[in-house]
Amino acid sequence: MKRLAFAIGILTTLSVTAVSQAHADFAVVRFSSHYCRVWAPPAAPPQDFQYLAFRRGSPDHPWWQHLFPTATGAEKALHEAIATKRCLH
C-alpha cells in the first residue's frame, strides 16, 4: 500500500511538472558605465550591474516591474530607459 501511494505521488508530481509552462524572465540591467542591455537572469550575472525597475500601473495603484516575461517587453523597457536618459546605448 505504501508503494502504491508513493507511486501515485511520483506520477502526480511528474504530470504537474510536465503540464506547467516554461517561464523565461528577462530584465534590463545597467552597468557601472551606465550602458544598459537586456539580460536573461538564468545566465550568470555580470559583476558590476544593477537591475532597473520600471513604474507601471495607474497613479492610484503604481507597481514596479523589473522582470519581463518576454524579450520584446524587456526591449521596450530598454528603449524607455534610453529615452528618459537612465541609460546610455
KETOR-944109 format. One record per residue: chain; x, y, z of N, C-alpha, C in turn. Coordinates in pm, 1 decimal. Each point is the difference from the previous one (the first is absolute). Layout:
N
['A',[X,Y,Z],[X,Y,Z],[X,Y,Z]];
...
//
This chain:
89
['A',[81.2,-117.7,0.0],[-81.2,117.7,0.0],[86.9,125.9,0.0]];
['A',[110.3,-3.1,76.5],[89.1,115.1,3.3],[63.3,22.9,-136.9]];
['A',[34.5,-109.0,-69.1],[60.0,12.2,-132.8],[-99.0,62.0,-98.3]];
['A',[-125.6,-40.4,9.6],[-102.5,54.2,-88.1],[-18.1,150.3,25.2]];
['A',[-5.7,39.5,123.4],[-14.5,141.5,34.1],[121.4,79.4,-47.6]];
['A',[118.2,-56.3,17.0],[122.3,65.5,-45.3],[-0.2,15.1,-151.5]];
['A',[-39.4,-105.4,-71.6],[-4.6,4.3,-146.1],[-100.8,103.0,-50.4]];
['A',[-115.4,6.4,64.8],[-100.3,99.8,-39.1],[53.0,141.2,24.5]];
['A',[69.0,19.4,109.3],[59.2,131.2,29.8],[103.1,40.5,-103.5]];
['A',[86.3,-93.4,-38.0],[102.0,28.1,-101.2],[-64.8,31.0,-133.9]];
['A',[-97.0,-78.7,-40.9],[-67.2,23.5,-128.1],[-74.0,134.0,-0.9]];
['A',[-61.2,35.4,111.0],[-68.4,129.7,8.5],[99.8,114.2,-12.8]];
['A',[111.8,-10.9,67.4],[102.9,103.2,-7.3],[53.8,13.4,-141.7]];
['A',[27.3,-110.9,-64.0],[51.9,4.1,-136.5],[-101.7,57.6,-97.8]];
['A',[-125.5,-32.7,16.7],[-101.4,51.8,-92.2],[-18.5,150.2,18.1]];
['A',[3.2,49.4,122.8],[-11.8,143.7,23.4],[121.2,72.1,-57.0]];
['A',[117.1,-56.2,14.8],[121.2,60.0,-54.2],[-4.0,3.4,-151.6]];
['A',[-47.5,-104.9,-62.0],[-5.6,-5.9,-145.9],[-104.0,95.4,-57.0]];
['A',[-106.6,25.4,73.1],[-107.1,86.2,-49.8],[33.3,147.7,17.3]];
['A',[74.5,36.4,101.9],[29.6,140.6,24.6],[86.5,56.8,-112.1]];
['A',[-24.8,126.4,-33.2],[70.1,64.0,-110.3],[136.8,48.0,45.0]];
['A',[91.0,3.6,-94.8],[131.7,56.4,28.0],[-14.7,151.2,9.7]];
['A',[74.6,61.9,90.1],[-11.2,143.5,21.2],[139.3,60.5,-3.7]];
['A',[26.7,77.6,-102.4],[130.9,64.2,-11.7],[-16.3,147.3,32.8]];
['A',[75.2,49.8,94.2],[-5.5,140.5,35.9],[118.8,72.9,-59.9]];
['A',[-24.6,124.6,-37.2],[104.2,86.6,-52.6],[1.1,126.3,84.2]];
['A',[113.6,65.7,7.0],[12.8,122.1,78.0],[83.4,99.6,-77.9]];
['A',[-9.2,126.5,40.9],[87.9,103.6,-53.0],[102.5,26.6,108.9]];
['A',[126.7,-13.7,-33.5],[106.0,23.5,98.1],[82.7,120.2,-44.0]];
['A',[50.5,73.6,99.9],[87.8,114.1,-26.7],[134.6,-28.0,65.1]];
['A',[103.4,16.7,-78.9],[136.5,-19.5,48.7],[51.4,129.2,62.6]];
['A',[114.2,-4.5,64.0],[55.0,118.3,66.2],[32.3,111.8,-99.6]];
['A',[17.4,-34.1,-127.0],[24.7,101.0,-103.4],[-129.7,63.3,-50.7]];
['A',[-114.1,-39.6,56.6],[-135.3,44.0,-37.0],[-44.2,-53.0,-135.4]];
['A',[70.0,-97.9,-52.4],[-44.3,-70.8,-119.6],[-101.6,-104.2,44.7]];
['A',[-110.4,-12.5,-74.0],[-105.3,-94.2,36.0],[-20.9,-103.1,-109.1]];
['A',[-50.6,-114.5,40.5],[-35.6,-104.2,-96.2],[-103.6,-93.0,61.7]];
['A',[-64.1,-77.7,-86.5],[-95.2,-101.1,46.0],[80.6,-120.3,46.3]];
['A',[-38.5,-54.1,114.1],[73.5,-111.0,60.4],[-97.7,-109.7,39.0]];
['A',[37.4,-122.6,-25.3],[-79.5,-114.6,42.5],[54.9,-47.2,134.2]];
['A',[-72.5,22.2,110.8],[51.6,-32.7,132.4],[50.8,-142.4,20.1]];
['A',[-49.6,-102.9,-70.9],[60.9,-130.3,21.6],[148.3,-3.9,-36.6]];
['A',[40.5,89.9,-88.8],[142.4,8.2,-33.6],[74.7,58.4,120.4]];
['A',[128.0,-28.9,9.5],[80.0,51.7,111.0],[0.1,152.3,-4.4]];
['A',[-32.1,66.9,109.8],[-6.5,146.1,-1.7],[138.9,61.9,-13.6]];
['A',[7.7,116.8,-61.8],[128.9,68.6,-9.1],[43.7,51.6,137.7]];
['A',[122.7,42.3,9.9],[54.8,41.0,128.6],[-51.8,136.2,46.8]];
['A',[-0.4,99.0,-89.3],[-33.6,136.7,40.7],[-130.7,44.0,-65.7]];
['A',[-111.9,-41.3,56.2],[-127.8,31.0,-62.1],[-105.2,26.3,106.3]];
['A',[-112.1,54.4,-45.3],[-120.0,9.4,83.5],[-119.6,-17.5,-91.4]];
['A',[-105.4,-60.7,53.1],[-123.3,-13.4,-75.0],[-72.4,133.7,0.9]];
['A',[-57.7,38.0,-112.6],[-81.7,119.5,-5.6],[-145.6,-37.7,23.8]];
['A',[-69.7,79.6,77.0],[-142.4,-21.2,25.3],[-78.4,107.9,-73.6]];
['A',[-115.9,-37.4,-50.6],[-83.2,90.9,-77.3],[-135.6,12.6,66.9]];
['A',[-43.9,124.7,16.0],[-129.3,25.3,65.2],[-112.4,-33.3,-96.8]];
['A',[-93.9,-79.7,44.4],[-113.9,-41.8,-80.6],[-127.8,22.0,77.7]];
['A',[-111.9,-15.6,-66.9],[-129.0,10.6,66.2],[-55.7,140.7,-4.7]];
['A',[-107.8,20.7,71.4],[-66.2,130.0,4.2],[62.6,86.3,109.4]];
['A',[-25.7,131.4,-3.6],[53.1,85.7,106.6],[-52.0,-39.0,138.9]];
['A',[-121.6,-53.7,4.4],[-55.6,-41.1,129.6],[60.6,-129.0,52.0]];
['A',[40.2,-88.2,-90.5],[53.8,-131.6,37.9],[126.8,-30.6,-79.4]];
['A',[108.2,72.9,28.3],[124.1,-28.0,-75.0],[68.2,-126.6,50.2]];
['A',[76.8,-60.4,-87.2],[82.5,-113.6,38.2],[126.1,2.9,-84.6]];
['A',[101.5,-67.0,47.5],[129.9,0.8,-66.7],[24.7,-134.3,-66.2]];
['A',[45.0,5.1,-123.7],[29.5,-122.1,-74.4],[148.7,-2.8,-33.5]];
['A',[66.7,-108.5,35.3],[140.8,-14.8,-36.1],[26.4,-125.7,-82.0]];
['A',[-94.5,-93.9,-3.9],[11.7,-118.3,-84.9],[-112.7,0.5,-102.4]];
['A',[31.3,-39.4,-121.1],[-95.6,-1.2,-109.3],[-11.6,-142.2,-53.6]];
['A',[-122.5,-46.0,-30.8],[-17.1,-137.7,-46.2],[52.6,-25.1,-141.8]];
['A',[14.5,106.4,-80.0],[48.4,-17.2,-136.8],[116.1,94.1,-27.1]];
['A',[79.8,-35.2,-98.1],[111.0,86.0,-40.3],[-52.3,128.9,-62.0]];
['A',[-114.5,-6.3,-66.1],[-58.6,119.3,-61.4],[-37.1,103.1,106.0]];
['A',[-59.0,-44.1,109.1],[-33.7,91.1,109.5],[123.5,64.2,60.4]];
['A',[105.4,-77.3,14.1],[124.7,53.5,54.4],[63.2,99.3,-97.1]];
['A',[-9.4,-26.9,-130.3],[52.7,93.1,-101.0],[-74.3,133.1,5.7]];
['A',[-132.3,-4.6,15.3],[-78.4,123.5,12.2],[42.3,78.8,123.8]];
['A',[22.6,-70.2,110.5],[44.3,66.9,122.7],[139.3,59.1,-18.9]];
['A',[87.2,-69.0,-71.9],[134.5,52.4,-27.4],[-9.5,129.9,-78.7]];
['A',[-85.1,2.6,-101.8],[-16.3,122.7,-79.4],[-60.2,112.8,84.2]];
['A',[-88.3,-34.4,92.8],[-55.5,99.0,92.7],[110.5,57.4,89.3]];
['A',[88.5,-84.0,48.3],[110.0,45.7,85.8],[96.7,89.0,-77.2]];
['A',[23.8,-32.1,-125.8],[88.6,82.6,-82.5],[-65.8,135.8,-26.2]];
['A',[-130.7,-0.4,-30.1],[-71.9,124.2,-29.6],[-5.7,92.0,120.5]];
['A',[-5.1,-55.5,120.8],[-5.6,82.6,121.3],[138.0,24.5,59.5]];
['A',[105.1,-31.6,-74.9],[139.7,25.2,37.9],[43.8,-75.8,125.7]];
['A',[-63.9,-115.9,27.1],[45.6,-84.7,110.5],[116.2,-89.3,-43.9]];
['A',[14.5,-14.1,-132.4],[103.5,-87.2,-55.9],[65.7,65.4,-119.8]];
['A',[119.8,-43.6,-25.4],[67.8,32.2,-125.0],[-11.8,-121.2,-90.9]];
['A',[1.2,23.3,-127.2],[-6.5,-113.4,-91.0],[82.7,27.8,-122.9]];
//
